[in-house]
Amino acid sequence: MSKMNAKNFTMNVLNGVAMGVVVSLIPGALLSELSKAIGWNYGLVSTGIAQSLMPIVVGVAVGLNFKFTPIQIGSLGMACVVGSGVARVNPEGGFIFQGSGDVINTGLTAAIAALLILLCGEKMKAFTILVIPTLVTVVGGGIGLLILPFIRQLTTMLGQFVATLTELQPIPMCILISVIFCMMIVSPIATVGIATAISLSGIASGAANLGICAAGFGLCIAGWKANAIPTSLAHFIGSPKMQMANVVKKPKIMLPMVCSAAITGSLAALLDLQGTPFSAGFGFSGLIGPINALTLAPAGFSAGNILKVILAFVITPVLLGFVFDYLFNKKMGLSTPEDYKLDFN
């Protein structure tokens, strides 16, 4: 294993969390609304299972970043499942997997488990297969499970803060919520979890969706020259969360997206674009945000509503993405395309 320092350790964990979240959510983002529309139950079931497997995918991704052995990677994945809270004891026997677990706690558990593996190193030698899976799963996952209630309380407090914004005037409230969700989508915080926890609905949900759209399209545009086409498109088709590690290294690279979110989010109030607690965490992914906005509009899928949704969810964030990328990155030199570069090979 290569020499490890605090910075490399943190980036390995954050990149792994970002990749695990994106990989496990993309199937649902692409197929969930389509599956509902055509009554394809298998599509809903399979993508739901993929979301519930997020913790183990995060663990595997983190382990690969550290260049761990297969035994170590498997152990890290199991620890993440234990610490994420995704599995609950079934009173009738066995376990019930519900949701995708707490993303923040999954990342913390991954960090704890990775640290245990690094501390043990190759000291176990022939006993590695006996000691590492047990130690990492029971101790690493156990510590994660112990801190889970406190992390959930923190998440709830954050959700309550966001909820208070809905009591403000519509336009300022939509701007604030849009900006907050624009930033949360590139953090370990699960936007869907926050929105669901506080029952974010109506134009507040619409504003959250538009903030995520601004982040997704803006990051795609800013890093287009540095990333492969599929990776660039995944920012809004999948999740902008893949940029989490880059944002942690250089938070200023989000300034163009924040400015775009502030303007785009106001359209939720101006055009009366609404959403549900579930749709608030996805933005453009799988067309969940746009479809919910159309479903909840008074006249439904009318030509006028379709035009409003296209204007708010696509045209505005794309145009503003180019405008603020030119202003902040090309004219002011705030950042370069390399600052948005992702390498998931």
DOMAR-751099 format. One record per atom (N, C-alpha, C): x, y, z. Coordinates in steps of 0.2 Angstrom, whole numbers, padded with zeros to 4 digits, always signed. Atoms other than C-alpha are relative to their C-alpha. Example, Ala and Ser with C-alpha at 12.3 -4.5 7.8 and 13.67 -1.06 7.14 Angstrom:
! residues 2
+0004-0006+0000 +0062-0022+0039 +0004+0006+0000 -0004-0006-0001 +0068-0005+0036 -0004+0005+0003 
This chain:
! residues 345
+0004-0006+0000 +0000+0000+0000 +0004+0006+0000 -0004-0006+0000 +0006+0017-0004 +0000+0004+0006 +0000-0004-0006 +0011+0030+0009 -0006+0004+0001 +0006-0003-0001 -0004+0037+0017 +0001+0006+0005 +0000-0006-0005 -0007+0054+0025 -0007+0002+0001 +0007-0002-0002 -0022+0063+0032 -0004+0002-0006 +0003-0003+0006 -0026+0072+0015 -0002-0006-0004 +0001+0005+0004 -0025+0056+0005 -0005-0005+0003 +0005+0004-0004 -0035+0046+0018 -0007+0003-0001 +0006-0003+0001 -0049+0059+0017 -0003+0000-0007 +0002+0000+0007 -0049+0060-0002 -0003-0007-0002 +0002+0007+0001 -0050+0041-0003 -0007-0002+0002 +0007+0001-0003 -0065+0040+0008 -0005+0004-0003 +0005-0004+0003 -0074+0055+0001 -0002-0002-0008 +0001+0002+0007 -0071+0049-0017 -0004-0007+0000 +0003+0007-0001 -0077+0031-0012 -0008+0001+0001 +0007-0001-0002 -0093+0038-0004 -0004+0003-0006 +0003-0003+0006 -0097+0049-0019 -0001-0005-0006 +0001+0004+0005 -0094+0035-0031 -0006-0006+0002 +0005+0005-0002 -0104+0022-0021 -0007+0003+0000 +0007-0003+0001 -0119+0034-0020 -0003+0001-0007 +0002-0001+0007 -0119+0038-0038 -0002-0007-0003 +0001+0006+0003 -0118+0020-0043 -0006-0004+0002 +0006+0003-0003 -0132+0014-0032 -0006+0004-0002 +0006-0004+0001 -0144+0028-0036 -0001+0001-0007 +0002-0001+0007 -0142+0029-0055 -0005-0004-0003 +0005+0004+0003 -0152+0014-0059 -0007+0002+0002 +0007-0003-0002 -0167+0021-0049 -0001+0006-0003 +0001-0006+0003 -0164+0038-0056 -0002+0000-0007 +0001+0001+0007 -0165+0032-0074 -0007-0004-0001 +0006+0004+0001 -0179+0019-0072 -0006+0000+0004 +0006+0000-0005 -0190+0022-0057 -0006+0003-0003 +0006-0003+0002 -0202+0034-0065 -0003-0003-0006 +0002+0004+0005 -0202+0024-0081 -0004-0006+0002 +0003+0007-0002 -0206+0008-0072 -0007+0002+0003 +0006-0002-0002 -0220+0017-0063 -0005+0001-0005 +0004-0001+0006 -0227+0023-0079 -0003-0006-0004 +0002+0005+0004 -0227+0007-0088 -0002-0006+0004 +0002+0006-0005 -0231-0004-0072 +0005-0006+0000 -0006+0005+0000 -0214-0013-0073 +0002-0001+0007 -0001+0001-0008 -0214-0020-0055 +0008-0002+0001 -0007+0003-0001 -0197-0029-0058 +0005+0006+0000 -0004-0006+0001 -0189-0012-0063 +0000+0004+0007 +0001-0004-0007 -0195-0004-0046 +0004-0005+0005 -0003+0005-0005 -0189-0020-0036 +0007+0000-0001 -0007+0000+0001 -0172-0021-0044 +0004+0006+0002 -0003-0006-0001 -0168-0003-0043 +0000+0002+0008 +0000-0001-0007 -0174-0002-0025 +0005-0004+0004 -0005+0004-0003 -0163-0016-0020 +0007+0003-0001 -0007-0003+0002 -0148-0007-0029 +0001+0006+0005 -0001-0005-0005 -0152+0008-0017 +0001-0002+0007 -0002+0003-0006 -0152-0003-0002 +0007-0002+0001 -0007+0003+0000 -0135-0010-0007 +0005+0006+0000 -0004-0006+0000 -0128+0008-0006 +0006-0001+0005 -0005+0000-0005 -0118+0005+0010 +0006-0005-0002 -0005+0004+0002 -0109-0010+0003 +0004+0002-0006 -0003-0003+0006 -0105-0002-0014 +0005+0006+0002 -0004-0005-0003 -0098+0013-0004 +0006-0003+0003 -0006+0003-0003 -0087+0001+0006 +0005-0003-0005 -0004+0003+0006 -0081-0008-0010 +0004+0006-0003 -0003-0006+0003 -0077+0009-0018 +0005+0003+0004 -0005-0003-0004 -0068+0016-0003 +0006-0005+0000 -0005+0005+0000 -0058-0001-0002 +0005+0000-0006 -0004+0000+0006 -0053+0000-0020 +0005+0006+0000 -0004-0006+0000 -0047+0018-0018 +0007-0001+0005 -0006+0001-0004 -0035+0012-0004 +0004-0006-0002 -0003+0005+0003 -0030-0002-0015 +0001-0006+0005 +0001+0006-0005 -0035-0015-0001 +0000-0007-0004 +0001+0007+0003 -0035-0034-0004 -0007-0002+0000 +0007+0002+0000 -0051-0043-0008 -0003-0001+0007 +0002+0002-0007 -0052-0049+0010 -0002+0007+0004 +0001-0006-0003 -0050-0031+0016 -0006+0004-0003 +0005-0003+0003 -0062-0024+0004 -0007-0003+0002 +0006+0003-0002 -0076-0036+0008 -0002+0001+0007 +0001-0002-0007 -0073-0033+0026 -0003+0007+0001 +0002-0007-0001 -0075-0014+0024 -0007+0001-0002 +0007+0000+0002 -0091-0017+0014 -0005-0002+0005 +0005+0002-0005 -0099-0027+0028 +0000+0005+0006 +0000-0005-0006 -0094-0014+0041 -0005+0006-0002 +0004-0005+0002 -0102-0001+0031 -0008-0001+0000 +0007+0002-0001 -0119-0011+0030 -0002+0000+0007 +0001+0000-0007 -0118-0013+0049 -0001+0007+0002 +0001-0007-0003 -0115+0005+0053 -0004+0005-0004 +0004-0005+0003 -0126+0013+0040 -0007+0000+0002 +0007+0000-0002 -0142+0008+0048 -0005-0003-0005 +0005+0002+0006 -0150+0001+0032 -0003-0007+0002 +0003+0006-0002 -0153-0016+0040 -0002+0000+0007 +0004+0000-0007 -0165-0018+0055 -0002-0008+0001 +0002+0007-0002 -0169-0034+0065 -0007-0001-0001 +0007+0002+0001 -0185-0042+0060 -0002-0004+0006 +0003+0003-0005 -0195-0047+0075 -0002-0007-0001 +0002+0007+0002 -0200-0063+0066 +0006-0004-0003 -0006+0003+0002 -0183-0067+0062 +0004+0003-0006 -0004-0003+0006 -0169-0061+0050 +0001+0007+0001 -0001-0008+0001 -0166-0043+0044 -0005+0003-0005 +0004-0004+0005 -0176-0030+0035 +0005+0005-0003 -0003-0005+0003 -0167-0019+0023 -0004+0006-0002 +0004-0005+0001 -0175-0002+0022 +0004+0006-0002 -0003-0006+0002 -0170+0013+0012 +0007-0001-0002 -0007+0001+0002 -0151+0016+0008 +0004+0002+0006 -0005-0002-0006 -0145+0020+0026 +0002+0007+0000 -0002-0007-0001 -0138+0036+0033 +0007+0001-0004 -0006-0001+0004 -0125+0042+0020 +0006+0003+0004 -0005-0003-0004 -0115+0052+0032 +0003-0005+0005 -0002+0005-0005 -0114+0038+0045 +0004-0006-0004 -0004+0005+0004 -0109+0026+0031 +0007+0002-0002 -0006-0002+0001 -0095+0037+0026 +0005+0000+0006 -0004+0000-0006 -0089+0039+0044 +0002-0008+0002 -0002+0007-0001 -0090+0020+0046 +0005-0003-0004 -0005+0002+0005 -0080+0017+0030 +0007+0003+0003 -0006-0003-0002 -0067+0029+0037 +0003-0004+0006 -0002+0003-0006 -0066+0020+0054 +0003-0007-0002 -0002+0006+0002 -0065+0003+0046 +0006+0000-0004 -0006-0001+0004 -0052+0009+0033 +0006+0001+0005 -0006-0001-0005 -0041+0015+0048 +0002-0006+0004 -0001+0006-0003 -0043-0001+0057 +0004-0005-0005 -0003+0004+0005 -0037-0010+0041 +0007+0002-0001 -0007-0003+0001 -0022+0002+0039 +0004-0001+0006 -0004+0001-0007 -0017+0000+0058 +0002-0007+0000 -0002+0007+0000 -0017-0019+0056 +0005-0002-0005 -0005+0002+0006 -0008-0019+0039 +0001-0007-0001 -0001+0007+0002 +0000-0035+0035 +0002-0004+0007 -0002+0003-0006 +0003-0039+0054 -0003-0007+0001 +0004+0006-0002 -0010-0053+0054 +0003-0006-0004 -0003+0006+0004 -0001-0063+0040 -0005-0005-0001 +0005+0006+0002 -0009-0080+0039 -0006+0000+0004 +0006+0000-0003 -0022-0075+0051 -0005+0006-0002 +0004-0005+0003 -0029-0061+0040 -0007-0002-0001 +0007+0002+0002 -0044-0070+0034 -0004-0002+0006 +0004+0001-0007 -0049-0074+0052 -0001+0006+0003 +0000-0006-0004 -0045-0058+0060 -0003+0006-0003 +0003-0006+0004 -0049-0044+0047 -0007+0000+0000 +0008-0001+0001 -0067-0048+0043 -0003+0000+0006 +0003+0000-0006 -0071-0051+0061 +0001+0007+0003 -0002-0006-0003 -0062-0036+0068 -0004+0006-0004 +0003-0005+0004 -0068-0024+0054 -0007+0001+0000 +0008+0000+0000 -0086-0029+0054 -0003+0001+0006 +0003+0000-0006 -0089-0031+0072 +0002+0007+0004 -0002-0006-0004 -0078-0016+0079 -0001+0006-0004 +0001-0006+0004 -0078-0004+0064 -0008+0001-0001 +0008+0000+0001 -0097-0008+0060 -0003+0002+0007 +0003-0001-0007 -0101-0008+0079 +0001+0008+0002 -0001-0007-0001 -0093+0009+0081 -0005+0005-0004 +0005-0004+0005 -0103+0016+0066 -0007-0001+0003 +0007+0001-0003 -0119+0009+0074 -0001+0004+0006 +0000-0004-0007 -0115+0017+0091 -0001+0008-0002 +0000-0007+0001 -0113+0034+0083 -0006+0002-0005 +0005-0001+0005 -0128+0032+0071 -0006+0005+0003 +0006-0005-0003 -0142+0040+0083 +0003+0007+0000 -0002-0007+0000 -0131+0055+0085 +0001+0004-0007 +0000-0003+0006 -0128+0058+0067 -0007+0001-0003 +0006-0001+0003 -0146+0055+0063 -0003+0007+0004 +0002-0006-0003 -0150+0069+0076 +0003+0006-0003 -0003-0005+0004 -0138+0080+0067 -0003+0002-0006 +0003-0001+0006 -0146+0077+0051 -0007+0003+0001 +0006-0002-0002 -0163+0080+0059 +0000+0008+0001 -0001-0007-0002 -0157+0097+0066 +0001+0004-0007 -0001-0004+0006 -0151+0102+0049 -0006+0000-0004 +0007+0000+0004 -0168+0097+0041 -0004+0005+0003 +0005-0004-0003 -0177+0107+0054 +0002+0008-0002 -0002-0006+0002 -0166+0122+0049 -0003+0002-0007 +0003-0001+0007 -0171+0120+0031 -0007+0001+0000 +0007+0000-0001 -0189+0118+0036 -0002+0007+0002 +0002-0006-0002 -0189+0135+0044 +0000+0005-0006 +0000-0004+0006 -0185+0143+0027 -0006+0000-0003 +0007+0000+0003 -0202+0138+0021 -0005+0005+0003 +0005-0005-0003 -0210+0151+0033 +0002+0007-0003 -0002-0006+0002 -0201+0165+0024 -0005+0002-0006 +0003-0001+0006 -0208+0174+0009 +0002-0004-0006 -0002+0005+0006 -0209+0163-0007 +0006+0001-0003 -0006+0000+0005 -0196+0170-0018 +0007+0000+0004 -0006+0001-0004 -0182+0173-0004 +0001-0007+0003 +0000+0006-0002 -0187+0156+0003 +0003-0005-0005 -0002+0005+0006 -0185+0147-0014 +0007+0001-0002 -0007-0001+0002 -0168+0155-0017 +0004-0003+0005 -0004+0003-0005 -0161+0150+0000 +0000-0008+0000 +0001+0007+0000 -0168+0132-0001 +0004-0003-0006 -0004+0002+0006 -0161+0131-0019 +0007+0000+0001 -0007+0000-0001 -0144+0136-0014 +0002-0005+0005 -0001+0005-0005 -0144+0125+0001 +0001-0007-0003 +0000+0006+0003 -0148+0110-0009 +0005-0001-0005 -0005+0000+0005 -0136+0115-0022 +0007-0002+0003 -0006+0002-0003 -0122+0113-0009 -0001-0007+0003 +0000+0007-0003 -0129+0098+0000 +0001-0006-0005 +0000+0005+0005 -0130+0088-0016 +0008-0002-0001 -0007+0002+0001 -0110+0089-0017 +0003-0001+0007 -0002+0002-0007 -0109+0084+0002 -0002-0007+0002 +0003+0007-0002 -0111+0067+0011 -0007+0000+0002 +0007+0000-0002 -0128+0073+0016 -0005-0003-0005 +0005+0003+0005 -0142+0063+0008 -0006+0005-0001 +0006-0005+0002 -0154+0076+0000 -0006-0003+0001 +0007+0003-0001 -0168+0064-0001 -0001-0001+0007 +0001+0002-0007 -0166+0059+0017 -0002+0007+0004 +0001-0007-0003 -0166+0078+0022 -0007+0002-0002 +0006-0002+0003 -0181+0082+0011 -0006-0005+0003 +0005+0005-0003 -0191+0066+0018 -0001+0002+0007 +0001-0001-0007 -0187+0070+0036 -0004+0006+0002 +0004-0006-0001 -0194+0087+0035 -0006+0001-0004 +0006+0000+0004 -0208+0083+0023 +0000+0006-0005 +0000-0006+0004 -0202+0096+0011 -0004-0001-0007 +0005+0001+0006 -0216+0098-0002 -0002+0007-0003 +0002-0006+0003 -0224+0111-0013 +0006+0004-0004 -0006-0003+0003 -0213+0125-0020 +0006+0000+0003 -0006+0001-0004 -0200+0122-0007 +0003-0006-0003 -0002+0006+0003 -0198+0105-0015 +0003+0001-0007 -0001-0002+0007 -0198+0112-0032 +0007+0004+0000 -0006-0004+0000 -0184+0125-0027 +0006-0005+0002 -0006+0004-0001 -0173+0111-0020 +0002-0004-0006 -0001+0004+0006 -0175+0101-0036 +0004+0005-0005 -0003-0005+0005 -0170+0117-0046 +0007+0001+0002 -0006-0002-0002 -0155+0120-0035 +0005-0006-0002 -0004+0006+0002 -0149+0102-0038 +0001+0000-0008 -0001-0001+0007 -0152+0105-0057 +0006+0005-0002 -0005-0005+0001 -0141+0120-0056 +0007-0003+0001 -0007+0003-0001 -0127+0110-0048 +0002-0005-0005 -0002+0005+0005 -0128+0096-0060 +0002+0003-0007 -0001-0003+0006 -0129+0106-0076 +0007+0004+0000 -0006-0005+0000 -0116+0119-0070 +0007-0004+0001 -0006+0004+0000 -0103+0105-0065 +0001-0003-0006 -0001+0004+0006 -0106+0096-0081 +0004+0005-0005 -0003-0005+0005 -0102+0112-0091 +0007+0003+0002 -0007-0002-0002 -0087+0118-0080 +0005-0005-0001 -0005+0006+0001 -0078+0101-0081 +0000-0003-0006 +0001+0003+0007 -0083+0097-0099 +0006-0002-0003 -0007+0002+0004 -0065+0098-0106 +0004-0004+0004 -0004+0005-0004 -0058+0088-0092 -0002-0007+0001 +0003+0006-0001 -0070+0074-0091 -0002-0003-0006 +0003+0004+0006 -0076+0060-0103 -0007+0002+0000 +0007-0002+0001 -0093+0063-0110 -0005-0003+0004 +0005+0003-0005 -0102+0050-0100 +0001+0002+0007 -0001-0002-0007 -0094+0056-0084 -0003+0007+0001 +0003-0007+0000 -0100+0074-0088 -0007+0000+0000 +0007+0000+0000 -0117+0069-0092 -0003-0003+0006 +0002+0003-0006 -0118+0059-0076 -0001+0005+0005 +0001-0005-0005 -0118+0075-0066 -0007+0002+0001 +0007-0001-0001 -0136+0078-0070 -0005-0006-0002 +0004+0007+0001 -0142+0061-0077 +0000-0004+0007 -0001+0004-0006 -0135+0053-0061 +0000+0005+0006 +0000-0004-0006 -0129+0064-0046 +0006+0005+0000 -0006-0004-0001 -0118+0079-0044 +0005-0002+0006 -0004+0002-0006 -0112+0071-0028 +0007-0003-0002 -0006+0003+0002 -0098+0063-0038 +0006+0005+0000 -0005-0005+0000 -0089+0080-0037 +0002+0002+0008 -0001-0001-0008 -0089+0079-0017 +0007+0001+0002 -0007+0000-0003 -0070+0076-0015 +0003+0007-0003 -0002-0006+0003 -0066+0090-0028 -0002+0007+0004 +0002-0005-0004 -0077+0102-0018 +0003+0001+0006 -0003-0001-0006 -0070+0098-0002 +0007+0003+0000 -0007-0003+0001 -0052+0102-0009 +0000+0007-0002 +0001-0007+0002 -0058+0118-0017 -0007+0002+0000 +0007-0002+0000 -0075+0124-0011 -0002+0006-0005 +0002-0006+0005 -0074+0140-0022 -0002-0002-0007 +0002+0002+0006 -0077+0129-0037 -0007+0000-0001 +0007+0000+0000 -0095+0129-0032 -0003+0007-0001 +0003-0007+0000 -0098+0148-0033 -0004+0001-0006 +0004+0000+0006 -0104+0147-0051 -0007-0003+0000 +0007+0004-0001 -0117+0134-0047 -0004+0003+0005 +0004-0003-0005 -0122+0143-0031 -0004+0006-0003 +0004-0006+0003 -0126+0159-0041 -0005-0002-0005 +0005+0003+0004 -0135+0149-0054 -0006-0003+0004 +0005+0003-0005 -0145+0140-0040 -0005+0006+0002 +0004-0006-0003 -0150+0157-0033 -0005+0003-0005 +0005-0003+0005 -0158+0163-0049 -0005-0006-0002 +0005+0005+0002 -0165+0146-0055 -0005-0002+0005 +0005+0002-0005 -0173+0142-0038 -0006+0005+0001 +0005-0005-0001 -0183+0158-0038 -0006-0002-0005 +0005+0002+0005 -0192+0151-0053 -0006-0005+0003 +0005+0005-0003 -0201+0138-0042 -0006+0004+0003 +0005-0005-0002 -0210+0153-0034 -0004+0003-0005 +0002-0004+0006 -0212+0163-0050 -0005-0004-0004 +0004+0004+0005 -0219+0148-0060 -0004-0005+0004 +0004+0005-0004 -0227+0138-0046 +0002-0007-0001 -0003+0007+0001 -0216+0123-0048 +0000-0004+0006 +0001+0004-0006 -0220+0110-0035 +0003-0007+0000 -0003+0007+0000 -0213+0093-0029 -0002-0003+0006 +0002+0004-0006 -0214+0080-0016 +0007-0001+0004 -0006+0001-0003 -0202+0076-0002 +0005-0005-0003 -0004+0005+0003 -0195+0061-0012 +0003+0004-0006 -0002-0003+0006 -0193+0071-0028 +0005+0006+0001 -0004-0006-0002 -0184+0086-0019 +0008-0002+0000 -0007+0002-0001 -0168+0075-0017 +0003-0002-0007 -0002+0003+0007 -0166+0070-0036 +0002+0006-0005 -0001-0005+0005 -0167+0086-0046 -0002-0002-0007 +0002+0002+0007 -0166+0081-0065 +0001-0007-0001 -0002+0007+0001 -0160+0063-0062 -0007-0004-0001 +0005+0004+0002 -0172+0051-0070 -0007+0004-0001 +0006-0005+0001 -0184+0066-0074 -0004+0000+0006 +0004+0000-0006 -0190+0064-0056 -0003+0007+0002 +0002-0006-0001 -0191+0082-0053 -0005+0003-0005 +0005-0003+0005 -0199+0088-0069 -0006-0004+0000 +0006+0004+0000 -0211+0074-0069 -0005+0001+0006 +0004-0002-0005 -0217+0078-0052 -0003+0007+0000 +0002-0007+0001 -0218+0096-0056 -0006+0000-0004 +0006+0000+0004 -0230+0092-0070 -0006-0003+0003 +0006+0003-0004 -0240+0080-0060 -0004+0004+0005 +0003-0004-0005 -0243+0092-0047 -0003+0007-0002 +0003-0006+0002 -0247+0107-0058 -0007-0001-0001 +0007+0000+0000 -0265+0112-0059 -0003-0003-0007 +0002+0003+0007 -0267+0108-0078 +0004-0006-0002 -0004+0006+0001 -0255+0093-0077 +0004+0001-0006 -0005+0000+0005 -0246+0089-0093 -0002+0004-0006 +0002-0005+0005 -0252+0104-0103 +0006+0003-0004 -0005-0003+0003 -0242+0112-0116 +0004+0006+0004 -0002-0006-0004 -0240+0128-0105 +0005-0003+0005 -0004+0003-0006 -0234+0117-0090 +0007-0003-0003 -0006+0004+0003 -0222+0107-0101 +0006+0006-0002 -0005-0005+0001 -0214+0123-0107 +0003+0004+0006 -0003-0002-0006 -0212+0130-0090 +0005-0004+0004 -0005+0005-0003 -0204+0114-0084 +0007+0000-0004 -0006+0000+0004 -0192+0114-0098 +0004+0006+0001 -0003-0006-0002 -0188+0132-0095 +0004+0000+0006 -0003+0000-0006 -0184+0130-0077 +0005-0006+0001 -0004+0005-0002 -0177+0113-0076 +0006-0001-0005 -0005+0002+0005 -0166+0113-0092 +0003+0007-0003 -0002-0006+0004 -0165+0130-0102 +0004+0005+0005 -0003-0004-0004 -0161+0141-0087 +0006-0002+0003 -0007+0002-0004 -0148+0131-0077 +0005-0001-0006 -0006+0001+0005 -0139+0127-0094 +0002+0007-0002 -0002-0007+0002 -0139+0145-0099 +0004+0003+0005 -0003-0003-0006 -0134+0151-0082 +0007-0004+0001 -0006+0004-0001 -0121+0137-0081 +0006+0003-0005 -0005-0003+0005 -0112+0144-0097 +0002+0007+0002 -0001-0007-0002 -0114+0162-0091 +0005+0001+0006 -0004+0000-0006 -0107+0159-0073 +0007-0003-0001 -0007+0004+0002 -0093+0147-0080 +0004+0005-0003 -0004-0005+0004 -0087+0161-0092 +0002+0006+0005 -0002-0006-0004 -0088+0175-0079 +0005-0002+0006 -0005+0001-0005 -0080+0166-0064 +0006-0004-0002 -0006+0004+0002 -0069+0153-0072 +0004+0003-0006 -0004-0002+0006 -0064+0160-0089 +0003+0008+0001 -0002-0007-0001 -0064+0179-0085 +0004+0001+0007 -0003-0001-0007 -0060+0179-0066 +0006-0005+0002 -0005+0005-0002 -0049+0163-0066 -0001-0003+0007 +0002+0003-0006 -0058+0156-0051 +0002-0007+0000 -0002+0007+0001 -0055+0138-0057 +0001-0001-0007 -0001+0002+0007 -0050+0128-0072 -0004-0007+0000 +0003+0007+0000 -0058+0112-0079 +0003-0005+0003 -0003+0005-0004 -0045+0102-0071 -0002-0001+0007 +0002+0000-0007 -0052+0107-0054 -0006-0004+0001 +0006+0004+0000 -0068+0097-0059 +0002-0007-0003 -0002+0007+0003 -0058+0082-0066 -0002-0006+0005 +0002+0006-0003 -0065+0065-0061 +0004-0006-0003 -0003+0006+0003 -0056+0049-0063 -0003-0007+0004 +0004+0006-0003 -0067+0033-0060 +0002-0006-0004 -0002+0006+0003 -0057+0021-0070 +0003-0005+0004 
